[in-house]
């Protein structure tokens, strides 16, 4: 079972979300502990190859698997989620 780690930026982004959305994002983070048996994870392409995303409604969570860790680095609304 891999360890799920949120970057400082991802934690800050999660804290700024509405409480209902924040709770849904926390459930996604808990589900990531069951990697690779996580339904709904989509591999990203292009410049984001090697990254995955999970969604809940209009909100997204981006992560990558590195060694025995799952690193969540971005959480946000879909309208500006894929812009970097």
N, C-alpha and C positions, 0 to 999 in steps of 0.2 A: 504494500500500500504506500504510494508516494506521499511525500509531504507537500502541502499546498502553502505557497508563500506569496503574500501580496507585497508589491513594492510600496514604498512610502507614497508615491504619487497615486497608485491605485487605492490605497487606504483613504487618502484625502478625497479622491473623487467619489468614493462610496459614501463617505460621511456627508457630502453635500447633497446627496440624493434625497428625495422625499422618503419619509419613514417606511411607507408601504413598499416602495421600490427597493429600498435598502434591505428590507427583510427578504425580498425575493432574490436579491443578489447574494445575500449570505447563504441562502439555500443552494444556489448554484455552486458557491465555493465549497460547501459541504459535499455536494455531489462529485466534485472533482477528485475527492479523496479515493473514489472508486475507479480511477482511470486504469485501464482503457475502457471499462464498461460504463461509459457515460453516454447516454443517448442525447442526440441533438447537437453534438460537437461537430463543427464544420471546419475543415482545413481551409486556410486562406491561401490565395495565390498571388502571383506577381511579386511586388516588393515585400509582401508579407508572407511569402512562402516559409513554411516551418512553424507558423503560428496557427492557432485555432481560435474559434470564437464560440461562445454559448450565448443564447439570447433568451430574454424573458420580456415578452411584449415588445416595446420599442427600445429596450435597453440591451446593451451588449457587454460582454466580458471577454477580453482577449487574453490568451495565455499560450505558453509554450512548455514543452516537456524537455527538461534538461537533466540528464542523469536520473537520479531518484527524486527529483523535485518537479513540481508544477509551479511555474512562475506566472502569476497574474500581474500584468503591467498596465492595463487600461480598462476602465469601466466608464460607460457613458451612453448617451442617447444616440440612436442610429444616424441622426441627421449630420453629426460631425464626428462620428466614431472612426471612420476610415480615413479621415484627413490627418496627415502627420506633418 
